[in-house]
Amino acid sequence: MAQLAIKGGKPLLGGSTIGQSWPIYDDSDRQALIRALESGKWCSVWHKRQADSEVGKFEIAFAQYQGSEYGCAVTNGTTAIEIALRAGGIQPGDEVIVPAPSFIATAMAVSYVVAIPVFVDVDPETYTLSPESAESAITDWTRAIIPVHLGGYPADMEAICRVANRHDLLVIEDCAHVHGTIWDGHKFPVADMGTFSFQAGKTLTAGEGGMVLTNSRELAAKIHSLSTHGRLEGHPFYEHHLVGTNLRMSEFQGAVLLSQFARFDEQIKHRDANALYLSEALQQIPGVRAMERDERLTQWGFYYWTFKFLPEVWEGITRDQFLAAAKAEGLPIGSGGHIDPMYLNPMYTESQTPYRKHDCPNCEYAWKNEALSFPHATFLGPQEDMDLILAVFQKIWDNRDELRS
Ligand SMILES: Cc1ncc(COP(=O)(O)O)c(C=O)c1O
């Protein structure tokens, strides 16, 4: 009789779910929305903001939490990258180095401002931008690097900033996954600018939303101005100084983000405690392992938790067969989040959109053979949920001959 659910056996999880459904909300979010509604001020233009503006308060609270001087709220995480590139002076035809794997927004924002994304490889352990690969891709036309803290695991910012300093490059950190992560006592960004997303799946969300954080007063003023039709502080409202656009976050989004923010830090700690328990226990299960966690990573505010399938241990069973078997048992497991190379998208392969790519063997290996992940909400339940994950993995291992057949 079949044991594994994928072969017709009984799914180990039955109908039970792991973690929590996302997003989480309660009456405090409802009240926040009513507060914004009844204020009668639904729009917030940065230099005309009232002291009680929802967006203004959220900018200050989030920037302070992440350890940055200035927060510039915008419509989403993609426009945050676009406006950071514009504020940083990136011009059409400039080259911008990006890691091969990420959500397409990282590269698309570069193409959208008519610059040229240059795809480079990642570190084989953390799947974040390889400083060596980045340095080897620099040409006379390179102007910026966008490291991505993929899944919330920090890119090697010390080495990346050293490369950037040597070649006088702007560094914009794509922080869409890294809210709340603490590395060596600090949060992110650490470079010129960091861009965040508050889209529905993110660990802090209002359905949509974004922010650029920076310690530069000049860059913050420029981003604020560019995102509200080039207005300038101290000048008449209908006087426009820069070619900008409208990327303003609404007061409703600001209100929801503020109320979500009240439970955010506790959620990060809850997830990370479960993830640490799972990492430790995974050592007892053959054929899968947690990502090696640097001791400087004292709080991992992951968007998804990435770990590794070890093909050599499974003797003929592939990562995708394992993945299908784990899904059939009822696990909310995926193949490593945004580990697929962005350069394989039709916008690059089937159109004239200019780009350059270096060899990316680490990214391609992880994408095809190795990377596995769970979404962050998997870790918001009790510790017993982690035991269920372990039980599924053990079941697949014990029945590997059946899987192979
Ligand atoms: C790495 C990364 N960068 C940027 C974005 C873009 O954010 P948004 O969806 O808010 O535009 C995302 C969104 O998923 C992302 O994962």
PDBQT file of the ligand as one rigid body, heavy atoms in Angstrom, charges set to zero:
ROOT
HETATM    1  C1  LIG A 501      13.027  41.766  -4.156  1.00  0.00    +0.000 C 
HETATM    2  C2  LIG A 501      11.847  42.622  -4.495  1.00  0.00    +0.000 A 
HETATM    3  N1  LIG A 501      12.070  43.862  -4.942  1.00  0.00    +0.000 NA
HETATM    4  C3  LIG A 501      11.059  44.694  -5.257  1.00  0.00    +0.000 A 
HETATM    5  C4  LIG A 501       9.746  44.287  -5.148  1.00  0.00    +0.000 A 
HETATM    6  C5  LIG A 501       8.666  45.199  -5.621  1.00  0.00    +0.000 C 
HETATM    7  O1  LIG A 501       7.762  45.538  -4.656  1.00  0.00    +0.000 OA
HETATM    8  P1  LIG A 501       6.241  45.918  -5.025  1.00  0.00    +0.000 P 
HETATM    9  O2  LIG A 501       5.528  44.648  -5.307  1.00  0.00    +0.000 OA
HETATM   10  O3  LIG A 501       5.767  46.606  -3.776  1.00  0.00    +0.000 OA
HETATM   11  O4  LIG A 501       6.294  46.834  -6.189  1.00  0.00    +0.000 OA
HETATM   12  C6  LIG A 501       9.459  43.004  -4.662  1.00  0.00    +0.000 A 
HETATM   13  C7  LIG A 501       8.053  42.563  -4.505  1.00  0.00    +0.000 C 
HETATM   14  O5  LIG A 501       7.714  41.424  -4.383  1.00  0.00    +0.000 OA
HETATM   15  C8  LIG A 501      10.533  42.136  -4.347  1.00  0.00    +0.000 A 
HETATM   16  O6  LIG A 501      10.314  40.888  -3.927  1.00  0.00    +0.000 OA
ENDROOT
TORSDOF 0
